[in-house]
Amino acid sequence: MSVEHIIILLIIGYLISILDIKQKNLPIPVILIIIGIVLSFIPYFQEIKLTEDTIYSIFLPGLLFISAYQFSAKALNKHRRIIGFLSTIGLILTVGLLGFSIYYLGLYFFSMSFLSALLLASILTPTDPVSVVTVLKKSSDSPDIANIVDGESMINDGTSIVLFSVLLNMYINNESFEVVQFIKSFFYVSLGGIVVGLIVGWTLSKAVHLFNEREYQVMLSIIIAYGGFHLAEHFGFSGVLATVTSGILLSWEFTHTNKADDYLNKLDGFWGVVEPTLLSLLFLLIGIEATPYLAHDYWIYAIVIFIFSVLVRFLIVGGSLKLFSNWEHINLKQSVIISWAGIKGTVSVFLLLTLSLSVDSNSHPILAIGFSVVILSLIFQSIGVYPLSKWLNK
């Protein structure tokens, strides 16, 4: 991808951001993805390639750090139990139920092994709140819904990547699914990332107080976002969980200083520009990259899987809130909104691109189905959040 490509894509993203002032019924990411699909048919843009390393090393650390340090430490503490459950145990249950559904649905559409079904389910499980959190805050009477969706996504991005990596390793090596080995690998990578995030986040959040100059504080935030990520990855841990943990720790640090507003204003001045820049590029690139995978004969299967993915999420969200009713005062209507807001996005695309480099061409149907479900989710769930939320609130 050349510099000219980047400039043109940024101009498109800038123009769309200006035109879409209300950001209600049609969130910006949906428009950008559709434009990206259109651009993929223009020869000039066909040479653009979005790699898994670009998403993982450049886009994800920055976007995750922004979400983490801006997330209210008070809200995280308030919803810590339901967020923690949905992004760990709930995520594993979702992969299991969705994988089971994909496997048996495949008997009628496209046959695949149970491990392949679990692998596809792990790709379709991480949520991407970027396109819906702003809409939820405007359309819902309760800020708790947006906070739960946002907080869950921050953590389940990391746990879902760990889960996918373990399943992919089994898939590549033709290993049978072993629960004990899976649990060991899962906790090793997850806890290691959290520990690295705690160390980096605590050390550098204290160092922020040593400098009053905006430039040095912003530089430290970049080190927290990207340094912790790559340090954790170097030791074989989860870089995503390291960045999220360090960002949350920085957010907590802001609540314990009388200069919190000053620090936040300095960081927001920089990251407030970085975020829309990264998002504009990312969603346009997703549209361009996904288009070749959308021409296939499995669309009915993909639509059915998309429907089941929403139903399974509703079962997990509604069931957990019902089972642990003393955790959250969330009613059935609100759990429907939380379930619908579980949109597949950036991390799912990264996992699909990772899979494309790790397997042979025989797995192309899985890639085609995966990209199709992600696009369906990004478009229809993003568009449906506002009217669904308004309708249920009545």
N, C-alpha and C positions, 0 to 999 in steps of 0.2 A: 504494500500500500504506500503510495507516494505522498509527499507533502501536499501536492495539488489535490489529491483525493480527500485528504483530511480537511483542507480549507473549504472545499466545496460542501462536504458533509456538515461541517460546522455552520456554514452559511444557511444550509437547509434547516438545521436544528434551531438556529437563531430565529429564522423567519417564522417557523411553526410556533415557537414559544411566544412570539409577539402576537400572532394571529389568534392563538387559542387562549384568550384572556380569561374566560370563565373556568376552564378546566373542570367541567362537571360531567356532562354526558359522554364526552369523547376525550379521555385522557391523552396527553401528549404522546406517551409511548406507543399507543395504538396507531396514531397517525404516522409516527416515524417508521414503525414496522411496515405498514402498508406502502409508504413511500419507498422503503428499502426493497420491498418485493418488486415494485415497479422499476426501480433503478437497476435491478439485477438483469433485466432484459436489454439494457443499453450496453453495447460492447465496451464502452469506456470504463464501466464499473465492474465488468465481469472478471477483471484481473485482481480485484480486491479479495483478499482472503482473511477471514477472522480465525485466528488460531486459538487453541485452548490455552497456550502460554500467554497470549496477549490478554485474554480475559482474566486468567488466574493471577498473573504477576502485575498487571497494570490496572485493570478496571476494578477487580474485586477488593483489593486492600483499601483503596481510596474510598470506594462507596460504602464498604462495611464500617470503616473507621468513622465516616461522617455520621452514619446512622447511630453508631454506638456512643460517640461523645455527645451527640445532640439529644440522645434518649434520656428522659428524665430518670435520675436515680431514684426519686421518690416513687415514680410509676413502676419502675422495675421491682422495687421492694414490695410494693402493694400487690403486684401480680406475679411475684417470683415463683409461686408454686405451680400455677397453671401454665405459665410460660415454660418453666423447667420441665414439666410433665409432657406438654405437647411437643417440645423440641427434642426430647430424648425417647422416653418410653412410648409416647404417642406416635412419634415418627417411626419407630421400629414396628409398632402395631400396624401403622398405615401401610408400610412397605409389605408386611406380611399379608394383610387382607387384600391389598391391591394386586400384589403378585399372584396370590391365589386366584383372584378374579380374572386376571389377564391370562393365566395358564389355562383355565377351564373355558374361557371365552374363545381362546385360540383353537379349541377343538372344532369350532364352527366356522372360523375364519382363516387363521394362520397358525399352524401348530408350532410350538416352541417348547423347549425344555423348561422345567420348573425354575432352574437357576437363571435362565434367560429372562423369564417372567419377573423374577425378583430383581434382576439387574435393571430391567426397564422400569419397574415400579420405583426403585431407588432414584432413578433419573427424574421421575415425575413427582417426587415427593417434596423437595425443597420449595419454599414459597418466596415470592418476590413482591414485597409490598410497595415498591417505588411508585407504581402507577395507581395505587388505590388509597394509600394512607391519607393523602391530601383530600381526596374525595370523601373518605369516611369522616374526617374531621368536620367537613362542611355539611354532610348529609345526615349524620347521626347525632342524636341528642346527648349521647354518652361518649366522653373521650376515652373511656375504658376500652371500647371496641378497637379503636385505632391503636392504642397502646399495646393491647394483647397481640394484635396482628403484627405490628412492627417488632415488638420484643421477641416473639416466637421466631420470626424470620431471621433475625440476627443470629440466633443460636443454631437454628436448624440448618442453616447454610453449612455450618461447620460439621455438624453431626451427620448430615446427609452425604457430604463428600467422603467422610471417613467410612460410612456404611457402604457407599458405592465402591470405594477403593478395595475394601475387603472382599466384596462380592466379585468385582472385576478380576482380582487376583485368583480367586477360585475358578472363575470362568475360563481365564486364559490357560491355567494349569490343569484344566479338566478335573478339578477336585470336587468331591462331594461336599455338600453343605454340612459343616460341623459346628454345632452350637457353641461348644466350649472354645474352640479356636477363634470363632467369630467374636465372642465376647472379649477374649483376651486382646485381640488386635484392636477392637473398637475402643476399649478403655485405655489402652496404651497410647494410641494416637490422640485421643480426645483429651485425656488428663495431661499429657505432655504439652499439648498446645495451650491449655489453660494455665499451666504452671509458667511457661515461657511468657505468656501474656501478662500474668501477675507481676513477674519480675521486671519486665520491660516497662509496663504501665506504671508501676509504683515508682521505679527509679526515675523515669523521665517526667512523671507528673510532679514529683518533688523538685526536679530541676527547673521546671517552668517558672517557679517562684524566684529563681536566681537572677532572672533577666526581666526587665520591664520593656525592653525594646521589642516591638511587634515582629520584626524580622526573625529574631532568634527564637521567639516562642512558636512562630509558624514553622521554622526549621525543625524544632523539636517534635512538633506534631507530625511532620512528614516522617521523621525517624520512627516515631511510635507506630504510625500506620504501616509503613513498608518494612522497616527494620525488624520489628517483632515478627512480622509475617514470614520473611525469608529466613530469619534465625530459626524459627520453629521448623520450617520446611527442611532446613539443613540437617536437623537432627531426626528427621522422619516423623515429626509431629504435625498437628493440624495448624497450618498458618492462618486459616480463617478464624479458628477459635482463639488463637493468640491475638490477632488484631481486634476482634470483638471484645475480648477480655480487657485488653489494654485501653481500648476506647471507653468502655464502661467504667474502668477504674479512674480514668481522667474525668469523666462526668461526675463520679462520686467525689473526686477531689475538689471540683468546682463548688460543690454544695458545702464544703467545709472551709471556705475562704471568703473574706469580705470583699475580694476583688473579682468575684466570679463573673459579674457582668462585663467587666473590662476584658478579662481573658477571653470570654466567649465572643465578644464583639471583634476581637483581633483575629481569632480563628475563623469566625464566620466570614470575615472580610475576604479571606483566602479561599476556604473550602466552599463558600457560597458561590464562587465562580467555577471552581473545579467540578462540583457536582453536576450542574446542568450540562457542562461541557462533556464530561464522561458519559452521561446518560444519552445525550443527543447522538454521539458517535456510536455508542453501544447498540442502541435499538435500531438505528439505521443499518448497522453492520449485521445484526441478527436477521433482519429482513432479507438482506442481500445473501447471506450465507445459507439461510434455510430454504430459499426458493428451489434450488436443484433437487432437494429431497422431497418436495411436495408433489412431484409428478409420479404417482404410483397407483397401484390397484387396491390399496388397503384402507381407503378412506372410511368405509363403513365401520371397519374394525377400530380405526383411530377415533371415530366419533363415539363409539360405544365405550371405549376405554376412557375417553374424556368424561363422559357422563358418570361412569363408575368411579373415577377418581374424585369427583365432587361428592358423590354419595358416600364413599368410604371416609372422606374427610369429615363429612357431617356426622357420621356414626362415631368417629373418634372424638371430635370436638364436643358434640352433644352428649355422648356417653360419659366423657371425663367430667364435664361440668355437672352432669346429673349425679354421677357417682360421688363426686367431691363437692357437693353443693355448699358446704361450709367454706370452701375456698373463695368462690366468686358468686356475686349476686347477679348472674347473667341469666336472662330468661331464654326461652326457646327461640324467639324471633331474633334475638341478638346472636345466638349461637349459629343461626342460619347465615347471618351476615358474615360472621367470622369464618365460617366454612367456605362461603362463596368467595371471600377475599383471599383465599389461599391460592393465589395465582402462580403458575409456573413461569419461570423467566430466566434470568441471567445464569444462575447456577445450573439449571437444567441444560441450557445450551452448552455451557462449559463441559458438563459430563458427557453430553452427546458427542462433542468434538473429541474428547478424550477417548471415548469408545471407538470412534472412527479410526483412530491411529493405533488402536490396540488389538483390533480383530480383523479378520479377512473379509472379503466382499460378501461372503455368505450371510453376514450380519446386516447387510444393507436394509432388509425389511424392518429390523428393529430401529435403525436410524431414521428411516422414513416415517415410521409410526410415531417415534418419539418426537421428531421435529413437528409433525402434524398436530399432535396433542398440545405441544407447547404453544404453537401459533393459535390454535383454537382457544386455549386458555387465556392467552394474552389479550386476544381480541374480544371474545364474548364475555369473559368474566370482568374485564376492565370496564367494558361498556355497561354491563348489567349492575355494577356495584351501586351507582347513584340511584337509579330508579327502584332497585330492590330495597335499598336502605330506606328511601323515602316512603315506599309503599308499606313496609313492615312497621315503620315508626308510627304510621297512622293507626 
